Amino acid sequence: MKRIALLMAGLTATVAVAVVLTLIIVNALRTPVNGPVRRFDALFTDVSGLIIGNDVRISGVQVGKVERIHLDGKNARVTFNVLTDHPLYQNTTVAIRYQSLVGQRYVEIAQAPTPSAPLGAGATIPLGQTIPSFDIAKLFNGFRPIFQTLDPAQFNRLTENILQLIQGDERGIGPILRDIDAVLELTVDRQAALQAIITNLGDISKDLGGTSDQLFYLVNDLNDVLAPFEKQADEFNRAGKDALPILRRAISLLRYIENTVDGAQLPMYDVMSRTTPGTPTIIAGLSLIPDLVQGMRDALIEEKTAPPTAFECKNGVVTMPGIGEVSFANQDLVVCR
C-alpha cells in the first residue's frame, strides 16, 4: 500500500507540473501586448505552423500578436496587431520565422533602410512584400542518412545555422559552409551527400520564391563546387574500368614473384650449406655485426674516464674457429655462453 501511495503521489506531481507548464504557455500565447495597437493584414502563400497568438516582433522585440488566420482565395491572410508607436510603411517586409527547432513560429516585421509613406490601420501588405513559411521537415528529412552520423551538438549547430541562413542572417554563408564541410568529412560518398544538400536547399528556395538571397547564393555556390565533379564523373568511371584489368594482372604477377621468392629460400640455403660448409657459422657471425657496430660507435662517442676493466664470462667462452679472424680483421672476439 505504501508503494502504491508513493506511485500515486509521483504521478499526481508529474501531472500537476505538466498542467502548470501548459497554462503558462497558453497564457503567454494569449497575453496581449501592453498599450494601444493598430491592426494590419498580410498575404502569404504559406503560413504552415503559424497559429493565433504567436508573437509579432521587430528586431526580436515583441510588438504585437497574431489575431486571425484565414484563406483569401489561394493565399492565406494573416491579421495581426502592432503597437501604435511602431508604424509600418509601404515598403515594410513581413516574414514568418522559426522561433525554435520544435516548430514554433512568429511574425517578423523588417523595416526598409529608407522608410516610405506610412501605412494606415487596416492596410494589407501584398505578397511581394511577404516571406512565407516553409516546411523544415522537407529540408531535414532528406538529410536523415547524413544526420545519423552526427552527434547532437553538431546536428543542432547545423540546423540552427541553416535556419538562420534561410531567415536572412547577416553572418552570411560562412558558418553553414563550415558545418557542411564537417558533415562531408563523416560521409563515405561526399558527392552524394553534397547533392542531397543542394537538392533539399533548392526545394526550400523554390518554396520561398527567391525571397531568401542568402539561401540562393549558398545553393549556387554549392552547385558550382559540385558541377566540375559531375562533368568528370564519366571520365573517372571509364578510367577506373580501364585500369582494373591492368591492376588485376599486376596483382597476379606480384603474387607469383612473392611465391617464387618464398619457395626459393630453403633450396638456396641448402645449396649454400653444401658448397660452403661454414655457412651456418658465417650467418651466425653476420648476425652479430649490428651489435658490434653499435659497440664501436659507443666507444668512439663516449668518453671513458675509468680504465677498462677485464671482462670474464661466468659460463665460459664460445669457440669460433677461424670465423672471428676472417670476419673481424684479426680482432679478438669473445662470445660468452
C-alpha positions, 0 to 999 in steps of 0.5 A: 500500500505504501508503494502504491501511495508513493506511485500515486503521489509521483504521478499526481506531481508529474501531472500537476507540473505538466498542467502548470507548464501548459497554462503558462504557455497558453497564457503567454500565447494569449497575453496581449501586448501592453498599450494601444495597437493598430491592426494590419493584414498580410498575404502569404502563400504559406503560413504552415505552423503559424497559429493565433497568438504567436508573437509579432516582433521587430528586431526580436522585440515583441510588438504585437500578436497574431489575431486571425488566420484565414484563406483569401482565395489561394493565399492565406491572410494573416491579421495581426496587431502592432503597437501604435508607436511602431508604424509600418510603411509601404515598403515594410517586409513581413516574414514568418520565422522559426522561433525554435527547432520544435516548430514554433513560429512568429511574425517578423516585421523588417523595416526598409533602410529608407522608410516610405509613406506610412501605412494606415490601420487596416492596410494589407501588405501584398505578397511581394512584400511577404516571406512565407513559411516553409516546411523544415521537415522537407529540408531535414528529412532528406538529410536523415542518412547524413544526420545519423552520423552526427552527434547532437551538438553538431546536428543542432549547430547545423540546423540552427545555422541553416535556419538562420541562413534561410531567415536572412542572417547577416553572418552570411554563408560562412558558418553553414559552409563550415558545418557542411564541410564537417558533415562531408568529412563523416560521409563515405560518398561526399558527392552524394551527400553534397547533392542531397544538400543542394537538392533539399536547399533548392526545394526550400528556395523554390518554396520561398520564391527567391525571397531568401538571397542568402539561401540562393547564393549558398545553393549556387555556390554549392552547385558550382563546387559540385558541377566540375565533379559531375562533368568528370564523373564519366571520365573517372568511371571509364578510367577506373574500368580501364585500369582494373584489368591492368591492376588485376594482372599486376596483382597476379604477377606480384603474387607469383614473384612473392611465391617464387621468392618464398619457395626459393629460400630453403633450396638456396640455403641448402645449396649454400650449406653444401658448397660452403660448409661454414655457412651456418657459422658465417650467418651466425657471425653476420648476425652479430655485426649490428651489435658490434657496430653499435659497440664501436660507435659507443666507444668512439662517442663516449668518453671513458674516464675509468680504465677498462676493466677485464671482462670474464664470462661466468659460463665460459667462452664460445669457440669460433674457429677461424670465423672471428679472424676472417670476419673481424680483421684479426680482432679478438672476439669473445662470445660468452655462453 
